Amino acid sequence: MASVLVVEDDQFVRSALIRHLTEAGHIVRSVGTALEALREVAHHAFDVVILDLGLPDLDGSEALKMLRGITDVPVIIATARDDETETVRLLNAGADDYLTKPFSVEHLSARIAAVLRRSRAAAADAAPSSVIQVGGLAIDPLRRHAELDGVRLDLTRREFDLLAFLAGRPGVVVPRRELLAEVWQQSYGDDQTIDVHLSWLRRKLGETAAKPRYLHTLRGVGVKLEPPRTEPGP
């Protein structure tokens, strides 16, 4: 079973994919535009994305480029375009597989299974990494797995990168400029980008900026992550 995002603007094709993938045991969410797809992957963790190229707001190749900027989730291109040059270009741009319409649901299911096998094998073959423990947070940077009090956190790629970077420096105030450089790979940028991701991350950690547990913002200085303070006994 996999968590699948279907990005398809044709309602008939979309409904058919949702029905058949659900019958195959997958958990399916669907959208009809590239911008909706970007919002979905920013807020939910998926095992695979099925991406149509002929979207109404952005060409699928541009959507792929934007997806790759925020997530490393496997992407299978599903399109009516049958052009070898285009196929090679998209695979080089970060697509994991390519299907030309029309295709059978069995064919798509087989491709999903193959992509997931490769993805999971790569994670399993990775060298064991040191798990970072900060209070009830346990973060495995290599396997990109994070838990809070034993419950897995559903984090986007950028949320995980931000949490892991801060957790690697517990109790240290990290300047925003350093976060932009190390997490976003940008030498400059808008502080609002950091604030938005911190807000999403706080929500998933069960805290707020007004009542922080792990993430503490020092106005005009930076951000630090530290374990919650234990209340003194009676």
C-alpha positions in Angstrom: 0.0 0.0 0.0 1.2 3.5 -0.9 0.2 7.1 -0.4 -0.4 8.4 -3.9 -1.0 11.9 -5.2 -2.7 12.0 -8.6 -2.2 15.2 -10.6 -4.7 15.1 -13.5 -7.0 17.7 -14.9 -9.2 15.4 -17.0 -12.0 14.5 -14.5 -12.8 11.2 -16.2 -9.2 10.0 -16.2 -8.8 11.3 -12.7 -11.8 9.5 -11.3 -10.8 6.2 -13.0 -7.3 6.4 -11.5 -8.6 7.2 -8.1 -11.1 4.3 -8.2 -8.6 1.7 -9.5 -5.7 2.8 -7.3 -8.0 2.7 -4.2 -9.2 -0.7 -5.2 -5.6 -1.8 -5.3 -5.2 -0.8 -1.7 -3.5 2.6 -2.1 -4.4 5.8 -0.2 -5.2 8.4 -2.9 -5.4 12.1 -3.0 -6.0 14.0 -6.2 -5.8 17.5 -7.7 -6.3 19.1 -11.1 -3.7 21.8 -11.2 0.1 22.2 -10.7 -0.3 24.8 -7.9 -2.7 22.5 -6.0 -0.1 19.7 -6.4 2.6 21.9 -4.9 0.3 22.8 -1.9 -0.4 19.1 -1.4 3.2 18.0 -1.3 4.0 21.0 1.0 1.5 19.7 3.6 1.4 15.9 3.2 4.0 13.1 2.7 3.4 10.9 -0.3 5.1 7.8 -1.5 4.6 8.6 -5.2 3.2 11.3 -7.4 1.4 10.5 -10.7 1.9 13.7 -12.8 0.1 14.6 -16.0 1.9 17.1 -18.3 -1.1 18.8 -19.8 -2.2 20.8 -16.8 -4.3 24.0 -17.2 -2.1 26.4 -15.1 1.5 25.1 -15.7 3.1 22.7 -18.1 3.9 19.5 -16.3 7.6 19.9 -17.0 7.6 23.2 -15.1 5.5 21.5 -12.3 8.1 18.8 -12.1 10.9 21.3 -11.7 9.0 23.1 -8.9 8.1 19.8 -7.2 11.8 18.8 -7.2 12.5 22.1 -5.4 10.5 21.0 -2.3 10.3 17.2 -2.3 12.3 14.1 -3.4 9.1 12.0 -3.6 9.2 9.6 -6.7 7.3 11.1 -9.6 5.8 9.1 -12.5 4.9 11.1 -15.6 1.6 10.1 -17.2 0.9 11.9 -20.5 -0.4 11.6 -24.0 2.9 13.0 -25.4 4.9 10.3 -27.1 8.3 11.9 -27.8 11.6 10.2 -26.9 13.4 13.5 -26.6 10.8 14.8 -24.2 11.0 11.5 -22.2 14.7 11.7 -21.8 14.5 15.4 -20.8 12.0 14.8 -18.1 13.8 11.8 -16.7 17.0 13.9 -16.6 14.9 16.7 -14.9 14.0 14.4 -12.0 11.1 12.1 -13.1 11.4 8.5 -11.9 9.4 6.9 -14.6 7.3 7.8 -17.7 4.0 6.3 -19.0 2.3 7.2 -22.3 -1.5 7.3 -22.4 -3.5 5.2 -22.9 -2.2 2.7 -20.4 -3.8 0.0 -18.3 -4.2 0.4 -14.5 -2.3 -2.9 -14.2 0.6 -1.3 -16.1 0.5 1.8 -13.8 0.3 -0.4 -10.7 3.4 -2.3 -11.8 5.3 0.9 -12.4 4.3 2.3 -9.0 5.5 -1.0 -7.4 8.8 -0.8 -9.3 9.4 2.8 -8.3 8.6 2.1 -4.7 11.0 -0.9 -4.6 13.8 1.2 -6.0 13.1 4.0 -3.5 12.9 1.7 -0.5 15.9 -0.3 -1.6 18.0 2.9 -1.8 16.9 3.8 1.8 17.7 0.3 3.1 21.1 0.2 1.4 22.1 3.5 3.0 24.6 3.3 5.8 23.1 3.3 9.3 22.9 6.9 10.5 23.1 8.3 14.0 19.6 9.2 15.2 19.4 12.6 16.8 17.5 12.6 20.0 16.2 15.9 21.5 13.7 15.4 24.3 10.9 13.3 22.8 12.1 14.0 19.2 14.0 11.3 17.4 15.4 12.3 13.9 17.1 10.0 11.5 18.7 12.3 8.9 19.8 9.5 6.5 16.5 7.7 6.3 14.6 11.0 6.6 12.5 9.7 9.5 11.3 11.8 12.4 9.2 10.8 15.5 7.8 12.8 18.4 7.1 10.7 21.5 7.2 7.5 19.4 4.7 8.8 16.7 6.0 9.4 13.2 5.8 13.0 12.0 4.3 13.6 8.6 6.9 16.2 7.3 7.5 17.7 3.9 11.0 17.7 2.6 11.8 21.3 3.6 10.2 20.8 7.1 12.3 17.8 7.7 15.5 19.6 6.5 14.7 22.5 8.8 14.0 20.3 11.8 17.1 18.1 11.3 19.4 21.1 10.9 18.2 22.7 14.1 18.2 19.4 16.0 21.8 18.9 15.0 22.6 22.0 17.0 20.3 21.7 20.1 20.2 24.8 22.3 22.2 26.8 19.7 20.5 30.0 18.3 20.9 29.7 14.5 20.7 33.0 12.6 18.1 33.2 9.8 20.8 33.9 7.3 22.4 30.6 8.1 19.1 28.8 7.8 18.6 30.2 4.3 22.1 29.2 3.3 22.1 25.7 4.8 18.4 24.6 4.5 17.2 26.6 1.4 20.7 26.8 -0.3 20.1 30.5 -0.8 22.5 33.3 0.0 19.6 35.7 0.6 15.8 35.5 0.7 12.6 36.5 2.5 12.3 35.9 6.2 8.7 35.1 5.6 9.8 31.8 4.0 11.3 30.7 7.2 8.4 31.9 9.3 5.9 30.0 7.2 7.8 26.7 7.5 8.4 27.2 11.2 4.6 27.8 11.6 3.9 24.5 9.7 6.5 22.7 11.7 5.2 24.0 15.1 1.7 22.8 14.2 3.0 19.3 13.6 5.0 19.4 16.9 1.8 20.4 18.7 3.0 23.9 19.7 2.6 27.5 18.8 4.9 30.5 18.7 3.2 31.9 21.8 3.6 28.6 23.6 6.8 26.9 22.2 7.9 23.5 23.4 10.9 22.8 21.0 11.1 25.7 18.6 12.1 29.0 20.1 12.4 32.2 18.0 14.6 35.0 19.3 13.4 38.1 17.6 16.1 39.7 15.4 18.6 37.0 16.3 17.5 33.5 15.0 15.9 30.2 16.0 16.9 27.4 18.3 15.6 24.0 19.1 15.8 22.5 22.6 13.9 20.0 24.6 11.0 21.1 26.7 11.8 22.2 30.2 10.6 19.9 32.9 8.4 21.5 35.5 9.9 21.3 39.0 8.2 18.9 41.3 6.1 20.0 44.3 
